[in-house]
Amino acid sequence: MFAFSKGPAGSSTYDRVAQKFQDGYEKMRAAIEMDELTKHAGSIQEKLRTAELYKEARSLLKEANEFNIMDIPETRRSEIRDKRQNMMKLEKSAQDRLIAICNEVDPNVKQSRSATVGPSRPASAARVTPRPTRATAPASLPMHQNPVNRAALLNGVDKVIGERLLDEVLDNTGVRMDDVAGCHSAKAALEEAVILPALNPNLFKGLRQPVKGILLFGPPGNGKTLLAKAVAGESKQMFFNISASSLTSKWVGDSEKTIRGLFQIARNAQPSIIFIDEIDSILCERSEKDAEVSRRMKTEFLVQFDGATSSADDRILVIGATNRPHELDDAVLRRFPKRIMLNLPDEEARKELITKTLKKHNMMDGLISSDIRYIASNTSGFSNSDLVALCKEAAMVPIREIDRSKLSMTDGEKIRKIRASDFDTALRTIRPSTSQKIMSKLSDFSRSFGC
């Protein structure tokens, strides 16, 4: 019933989670077998041993449930969700049986105190000492960042919708603000809205209350999504990573319920952050040609974001990212008072990004500072992602010089270092991906509506 199919190569997180689920199931099975043998005629010591097995099984099942669903390969997520639901049911059964054993051993042990306990060690009269444990966390709920238990998060939210939304929570992404080259105005705005209020909330009240909406716009590949990952990695707040697929549904009315549930969970966990990538795909300008479902979804989002049901004291930050800000509805723009353009990197930012990319992969040895300045001066109009692609292409030049017959026997340490001439070769292949037409539209929007 609980056997896992073999994961794809490299899916270490999937293999680790699958093994923990299997270990928890095996321990649970051992506890049930011993419980059947000792339920009616077992001694106190045997029942205490059974309780210990249930306790160990619950501990393993809790560990198995603590992972980020986004770290699981996409083809395996549905399988892991099903297994997690089964394990949660097993853990609940173990908890119920643990309470029953505690009451059999010592009827004076209160059930209200034993709801989340496991037996510790027998004291006089074989008393079982209850020990509180933390609440079971959903797969992607970062326990160290949000001390809110699962029941509190889902208060006032449809359970099915709430479980799905909790899968969109990002924990530690491994990205920091320093990893993002340039984007200084966006970093400053995010620091004011997220990091500084957390240091001293009493200072940020009234007119100093942080903004509730930040719109990041600009040409593709310039760090909008990466900045959001950096916020998720550095903030101590619950971070929801939302896309169009997270909110839409084939069932009539489900999209509005999902949006309402999203903001309710965010309120329950505040301070919290909702990041919506490609926000133009959800909240584009309303028109008579809109489908009824799309219109209702946009209206519900606007009402929940800043409507009669919202509160001025809510500490919920909504970050939107888009390449097409001119397509957003006017009411949406009003709810994002800070609209920041992430422009193409200037020469200094390009130097910084190229240096960081090469150092990250230990490929700076064959280059000097003048080489980096030369490369940066010849890449005007390149986006951040274009520069990363350029570095990858330059890194392939030494590989292409190796004879195919000798490639399998070549030691990676003996490949020659990257030279500035390799970037000249790469520039013949890698060209800027942002057209002047796109930049003209974005610049016009920035002049009219940007900060």
C-alpha positions as CSV (number, residue, x, y, z in Angstrom):
1,M,0.0,0.0,0.0
2,F,2.8,2.4,0.9
3,A,5.5,1.2,-1.5
4,F,7.1,4.0,-3.5
5,S,8.1,3.7,-7.1
6,K,11.8,4.5,-7.8
7,G,12.4,8.3,-8.2
8,P,14.3,9.7,-11.1
9,A,18.0,10.1,-11.0
10,G,19.1,13.0,-8.9
11,S,15.8,13.4,-7.0
12,S,17.6,13.2,-3.6
13,T,14.8,15.1,-1.8
14,Y,12.2,12.7,-3.1
15,D,14.2,9.6,-2.1
16,R,14.8,11.0,1.4
17,V,11.1,11.9,1.9
18,A,10.0,8.5,0.5
19,Q,12.4,6.7,2.9
20,K,11.2,8.7,5.9
21,F,7.6,7.8,5.0
22,Q,8.5,4.1,4.7
23,D,10.4,4.2,8.1
24,G,7.4,5.8,9.8
25,Y,5.0,3.2,8.3
26,E,7.2,0.3,9.4
27,K,7.4,1.7,12.9
28,M,3.7,2.2,13.0
29,R,3.1,-1.4,11.8
30,A,5.3,-2.6,14.6
31,A,3.4,-0.6,17.2
32,I,0.1,-1.9,15.9
33,E,1.3,-5.5,16.1
34,M,2.5,-5.1,19.6
35,D,-0.7,-3.3,20.6
36,E,-2.8,-6.2,19.4
37,L,-0.8,-8.6,21.6
38,T,-0.9,-6.5,24.7
39,K,-4.2,-4.7,24.4
40,H,-6.2,-7.2,26.6
41,A,-3.7,-9.1,28.7
42,G,-0.5,-7.1,28.6
43,S,1.5,-5.9,31.6
44,I,2.0,-2.2,32.4
45,Q,5.6,-2.4,31.1
46,E,4.5,-4.0,27.8
47,K,1.9,-1.3,27.3
48,L,4.5,1.3,28.1
49,R,6.7,-0.2,25.4
50,T,3.8,-0.1,23.0
51,A,3.3,3.6,23.8
52,E,7.0,4.2,23.1
53,L,6.6,2.5,19.7
54,Y,3.6,4.8,18.9
55,K,5.6,7.8,20.0
56,E,8.6,6.8,17.8
57,A,6.2,6.3,14.9
58,R,4.6,9.7,15.4
59,S,8.1,11.3,15.5
60,L,9.1,9.7,12.2
61,L,5.9,10.7,10.6
62,K,6.3,14.3,11.7
63,E,9.8,14.3,10.3
64,A,8.5,12.9,7.0
65,N,6.0,15.7,6.7
66,E,8.5,18.5,7.1
67,F,9.8,19.2,3.6
68,N,9.2,21.8,0.9
69,I,6.9,20.4,-1.8
70,M,8.7,22.6,-4.4
71,D,11.9,20.6,-3.8
72,I,10.1,17.4,-5.1
73,P,10.3,16.7,-8.8
74,E,7.1,17.9,-10.4
75,T,6.2,14.4,-11.7
76,R,6.3,13.1,-8.1
77,R,4.4,15.8,-6.3
78,S,1.0,14.2,-6.7
79,E,2.3,10.9,-5.4
80,I,4.0,12.6,-2.4
81,R,0.8,14.5,-1.6
82,D,-1.2,11.3,-1.5
83,K,1.4,9.6,0.7
84,R,1.4,12.6,3.1
85,Q,-2.3,12.4,3.5
86,N,-2.1,8.7,4.4
87,M,0.7,9.4,6.8
88,M,-1.2,12.2,8.5
89,K,-4.1,9.8,9.1
90,L,-1.7,7.2,10.5
91,E,-0.2,9.8,12.8
92,K,-3.7,10.8,14.0
93,S,-4.5,7.1,14.7
94,A,-1.2,6.8,16.6
95,Q,-2.1,9.8,18.7
96,D,-5.5,8.5,19.6
97,R,-4.2,5.1,20.6
98,L,-1.4,6.8,22.6
99,I,-4.0,8.7,24.6
100,A,-5.9,5.5,25.2
101,I,-2.8,3.7,26.5
102,C,-1.9,6.7,28.8
103,N,-5.4,6.6,30.2
104,E,-5.2,2.8,30.8
105,V,-1.9,3.1,32.5
106,D,-2.9,6.0,34.7
107,P,-6.6,7.2,34.4
108,N,-5.6,10.5,36.1
109,V,-3.7,11.6,33.0
110,K,-6.0,14.2,31.4
111,Q,-6.8,13.7,27.8
112,S,-6.6,17.5,27.2
113,R,-2.9,17.3,28.3
114,S,-2.2,14.1,26.4
115,A,-3.5,15.3,23.0
116,T,0.0,15.8,21.7
117,V,2.1,13.8,24.1
118,G,4.1,10.6,24.1
119,P,5.2,8.6,27.2
120,S,8.4,9.7,28.7
121,R,9.6,7.4,31.4
122,P,7.7,5.4,34.1
123,A,7.6,7.1,37.5
124,S,6.1,5.8,40.7
125,A,2.9,3.8,40.1
126,A,4.0,3.5,36.5
127,R,2.8,7.1,35.8
128,V,3.3,8.3,32.2
129,T,4.5,11.9,32.1
130,P,3.1,13.8,29.1
131,R,5.4,15.9,27.1
132,P,4.1,18.5,24.6
133,T,5.3,18.4,21.1
134,R,5.0,20.9,18.3
135,A,2.1,20.8,15.9
136,T,2.3,18.8,12.7
137,A,3.5,21.0,9.9
138,P,2.3,20.9,6.4
139,A,4.8,19.9,3.7
140,S,6.1,23.3,2.9
141,L,5.3,25.2,6.1
142,P,8.5,26.6,7.6
143,M,8.1,25.9,11.3
144,H,11.1,28.0,12.4
145,Q,9.6,31.1,10.7
146,N,6.0,30.8,11.6
147,P,5.0,29.5,15.1
148,V,1.4,29.4,14.0
149,N,0.0,25.9,14.1
150,R,-1.9,24.3,11.2
151,A,-5.4,24.6,12.7
152,A,-4.8,28.4,13.2
153,L,-3.6,28.9,9.7
154,L,-6.7,27.1,8.2
155,N,-9.2,28.9,10.5
156,G,-12.1,30.2,8.4
157,V,-10.7,28.5,5.2
158,D,-12.1,25.5,3.2
159,K,-9.9,22.6,4.2
160,V,-9.3,21.3,0.6
161,I,-8.5,24.8,-0.7
162,G,-6.3,25.5,2.3
163,E,-4.2,22.4,2.0
164,R,-3.5,23.2,-1.7
165,L,-2.5,26.8,-0.8
166,L,-0.1,25.7,1.9
167,D,1.8,23.7,-0.8
168,E,2.6,27.1,-2.3
169,V,4.5,28.3,0.8
170,L,8.2,28.8,0.1
171,D,10.7,28.1,2.8
172,N,14.5,28.7,2.4
173,T,15.2,29.2,-1.3
174,G,19.0,29.6,-0.8
175,V,18.9,33.0,-2.5
176,R,20.0,36.2,-0.7
177,M,19.7,39.9,-1.6
178,D,23.5,40.0,-2.2
179,D,23.0,37.3,-5.0
180,V,21.0,39.8,-7.0
181,A,23.2,42.2,-9.0
182,G,22.0,45.8,-9.3
183,C,18.2,46.4,-8.6
184,H,19.1,48.8,-5.8
185,S,15.8,50.7,-5.8
186,A,13.8,47.5,-5.6
187,K,16.1,46.2,-2.8
188,A,15.6,49.4,-0.8
189,A,11.8,49.2,-1.3
190,L,11.6,45.6,-0.2
191,E,13.8,46.3,2.8
192,E,11.5,49.1,3.9
193,A,8.4,47.0,3.4
194,V,9.6,43.7,4.8
195,I,12.8,43.8,6.9
196,L,12.8,47.1,8.8
197,P,9.2,46.8,10.1
198,A,10.1,43.3,11.5
199,L,12.9,44.9,13.5
200,N,10.7,47.4,15.3
201,P,7.0,47.2,14.4
202,N,6.0,50.0,16.8
203,L,7.9,52.5,14.6
204,F,5.9,51.6,11.5
205,K,2.4,52.7,12.3
206,G,0.1,55.4,11.0
207,L,1.7,57.3,8.2
208,R,4.8,55.2,8.5
209,Q,2.9,52.0,7.9
210,P,4.6,49.9,5.2
211,V,3.1,49.8,1.8
212,K,0.9,46.8,1.1
213,G,1.7,46.4,-2.6
214,I,4.9,46.5,-4.6
215,L,4.9,46.1,-8.4
216,L,8.2,45.0,-10.0
217,F,8.2,45.5,-13.7
218,G,10.8,45.5,-16.4
219,P,12.2,43.5,-19.3
220,P,12.4,39.7,-18.9
221,G,15.4,38.2,-17.2
222,N,16.4,41.1,-14.9
223,G,15.9,39.6,-11.4
224,K,12.2,40.2,-10.6
225,T,11.5,36.6,-9.6
226,L,15.0,36.2,-8.1
227,L,14.3,39.2,-5.8
228,A,11.2,37.5,-4.6
229,K,13.2,34.3,-3.9
230,A,15.7,36.5,-1.9
231,V,12.8,37.9,0.1
232,A,11.6,34.4,0.9
233,G,15.1,33.4,1.9
234,E,15.8,36.3,4.2
235,S,12.5,37.3,5.7
236,K,11.0,35.6,8.7
237,Q,7.6,35.7,7.3
238,M,5.3,33.2,5.5
239,F,5.9,33.5,1.8
240,F,3.2,32.4,-0.7
241,N,4.5,31.9,-4.3
242,I,1.3,32.2,-6.4
243,S,0.8,31.9,-10.2
244,A,-2.3,31.7,-12.4
245,S,-2.4,28.0,-12.0
246,S,-2.6,28.3,-8.2
247,L,-5.8,30.4,-8.4
248,T,-7.7,29.1,-11.4
249,S,-10.1,26.1,-11.4
250,K,-12.4,24.4,-13.8
251,W,-15.2,24.5,-11.2
252,V,-17.4,27.6,-11.2
253,G,-16.8,29.6,-8.0
254,D,-13.6,27.8,-6.9
255,S,-11.3,30.6,-8.1
256,E,-13.0,33.1,-5.9
257,K,-12.9,30.7,-3.0
258,T,-9.2,30.1,-3.5
259,I,-8.4,33.9,-3.6
260,R,-10.5,34.4,-0.5
261,G,-8.8,31.5,1.2
262,L,-5.3,32.8,0.2
263,F,-5.9,36.1,1.9
264,Q,-7.5,34.5,4.9
265,I,-4.5,32.3,5.5
266,A,-2.2,35.3,5.0
267,R,-4.1,37.2,7.6
268,N,-4.0,34.2,10.0
269,A,-0.2,34.0,9.6
270,Q,0.6,37.8,9.3
271,P,3.0,39.3,8.8
272,S,3.1,37.5,5.5
273,I,4.0,38.0,1.8
274,I,2.1,37.0,-1.3
275,F,4.2,36.9,-4.5
276,I,2.4,36.8,-7.8
277,D,4.6,36.1,-10.8
278,E,3.4,37.2,-14.2
279,I,0.5,39.1,-12.5
280,D,-0.7,40.4,-15.9
281,S,-2.0,36.9,-16.7
282,I,-4.4,37.2,-13.8
283,L,-5.2,40.9,-13.4
284,C,-5.2,42.4,-16.9
285,E,-7.5,45.2,-17.8
286,R,-11.2,44.4,-17.5
287,S,-13.3,44.7,-20.6
288,E,-16.7,43.7,-22.0
289,K,-15.0,40.7,-23.7
290,D,-13.9,39.2,-20.4
291,A,-15.4,35.8,-19.5
292,E,-17.6,35.9,-16.5
293,V,-15.2,33.6,-14.5
294,S,-12.3,35.9,-15.2
295,R,-14.2,39.1,-14.2
296,R,-15.4,37.5,-10.9
297,M,-11.9,36.4,-10.1
298,K,-10.4,39.9,-10.7
299,T,-13.1,41.5,-8.6
300,E,-12.6,39.1,-5.7
301,F,-8.9,39.7,-5.8
302,L,-9.4,43.5,-5.7
303,V,-11.9,43.2,-2.8
304,Q,-9.6,41.0,-0.7
305,F,-6.5,43.0,-1.4
306,D,-8.0,46.4,-0.4
307,G,-11.8,46.4,0.0
308,A,-14.5,46.5,2.6
309,T,-13.4,43.2,4.2
310,S,-9.7,44.2,4.5
311,S,-8.2,46.0,7.5
312,A,-5.8,48.9,7.6
313,D,-3.9,47.0,10.3
314,D,-3.3,43.9,8.2
315,R,0.4,43.2,7.7
316,I,0.1,41.5,4.3
317,L,2.5,42.5,1.5
318,V,1.6,41.6,-2.1
319,I,4.4,41.7,-4.5
320,G,3.6,41.5,-8.2
321,A,6.0,40.9,-11.1
322,T,5.3,41.5,-14.7
323,N,6.9,42.2,-18.1
324,R,3.7,43.9,-19.4
325,P,2.6,46.5,-16.8
326,H,0.7,48.5,-19.3
327,E,-1.9,45.6,-19.6
328,L,-2.8,45.8,-15.9
329,D,-6.2,47.2,-14.8
330,D,-6.2,50.7,-13.3
331,A,-7.7,49.4,-10.1
332,V,-4.8,47.0,-9.8
333,L,-2.2,49.7,-10.3
334,R,-3.9,51.8,-7.6
335,R,-3.3,48.9,-5.1
336,F,0.4,48.9,-5.9
337,P,1.6,52.3,-4.7
338,K,5.2,51.4,-5.3
339,R,5.9,50.6,-8.9
340,I,9.5,49.9,-9.5
341,M,11.2,49.3,-12.9
342,L,14.0,46.8,-12.9
343,N,15.9,48.1,-15.9
344,L,18.6,46.5,-18.0
345,P,21.9,46.4,-16.0
346,D,24.4,49.2,-16.5
347,E,28.1,48.6,-17.0
348,E,28.8,48.4,-13.3
349,A,26.0,45.9,-12.7
350,R,27.1,43.8,-15.6
351,K,30.7,43.7,-14.2
352,E,29.3,42.6,-10.8
353,L,27.0,39.9,-12.3
354,I,29.8,38.5,-14.6
355,T,32.2,38.4,-11.7
356,K,29.8,36.7,-9.3
357,T,28.8,34.1,-11.9
358,L,32.3,33.2,-12.7
359,K,33.5,33.1,-9.1
360,K,30.5,30.9,-8.1
361,H,31.8,28.3,-10.5
362,N,35.5,28.8,-9.9
363,M,36.3,30.1,-13.4
364,M,37.9,33.5,-12.7
365,D,41.5,32.3,-12.7
366,G,42.1,33.0,-16.3
367,L,40.7,36.5,-16.2
368,I,41.8,39.8,-14.7
369,S,39.8,42.9,-13.9
370,S,40.5,44.6,-17.2
371,D,39.0,41.5,-19.0
372,I,35.8,41.9,-17.0
373,R,35.6,45.6,-17.9
374,Y,36.1,44.7,-21.5
375,I,33.3,42.1,-21.5
376,A,31.0,44.4,-19.6
377,S,31.6,47.3,-22.1
378,N,30.7,45.0,-25.0
379,T,27.5,43.7,-23.6
380,S,25.3,46.8,-23.6
381,G,21.6,45.9,-23.8
382,F,22.1,42.5,-22.3
383,S,19.8,41.4,-19.5
384,N,20.9,39.5,-16.4
385,S,19.8,36.2,-17.9
386,D,21.6,37.1,-21.2
387,L,24.8,37.6,-19.3
388,V,24.5,34.2,-17.5
389,A,23.9,32.6,-20.9
390,L,27.0,34.4,-22.2
391,C,29.1,33.0,-19.4
392,K,27.8,29.5,-20.1
393,E,28.6,29.8,-23.8
394,A,32.1,31.1,-23.0
395,A,32.7,28.2,-20.6
396,M,31.9,25.8,-23.5
397,V,34.6,27.2,-25.8
398,P,37.5,25.3,-24.1
399,I,35.5,22.1,-24.2
400,R,34.9,22.4,-28.0
401,E,38.7,22.6,-28.5
402,I,39.1,19.0,-27.1
403,D,39.2,16.2,-29.7
404,R,36.1,14.1,-29.5
405,S,38.2,10.9,-29.2
406,K,40.0,12.3,-26.1
407,L,36.9,13.8,-24.4
408,S,36.0,10.8,-22.4
409,M,39.6,10.5,-21.0
410,T,40.0,14.3,-20.2
411,D,40.4,15.3,-16.6
412,G,38.3,18.3,-15.7
413,E,41.2,19.9,-13.8
414,K,43.3,20.0,-17.0
415,I,40.9,21.9,-19.1
416,R,42.4,25.4,-19.9
417,K,41.0,28.4,-18.1
418,I,38.5,30.7,-19.7
419,R,40.0,33.7,-21.6
420,A,38.5,37.0,-22.7
421,S,38.7,35.8,-26.3
422,D,36.2,33.0,-25.3
423,F,33.7,35.7,-24.6
424,D,34.3,37.3,-28.0
425,T,33.5,33.9,-29.5
426,A,30.4,33.6,-27.3
427,L,29.2,37.0,-28.4
428,R,28.8,35.8,-31.9
429,T,26.1,33.4,-30.7
430,I,24.5,35.1,-27.7
431,R,22.7,38.3,-28.5
432,P,20.4,40.6,-26.4
433,S,16.9,39.2,-25.9
434,T,15.2,42.6,-25.2
435,S,14.1,44.7,-28.2
436,Q,14.0,48.4,-28.3
437,K,10.2,48.3,-28.8
438,I,9.8,46.6,-25.4
439,M,12.1,49.0,-23.7
440,S,10.3,52.0,-25.2
441,K,6.9,50.7,-23.8
442,L,8.4,50.0,-20.4
443,S,10.2,53.4,-20.3
444,D,6.9,55.2,-21.1
445,F,5.1,53.3,-18.4
446,S,7.8,54.1,-15.9
447,R,7.7,57.8,-16.7
448,S,3.9,57.9,-16.3
449,F,3.3,55.5,-13.4
450,G,6.7,54.4,-11.9
451,C,8.4,55.5,-8.7
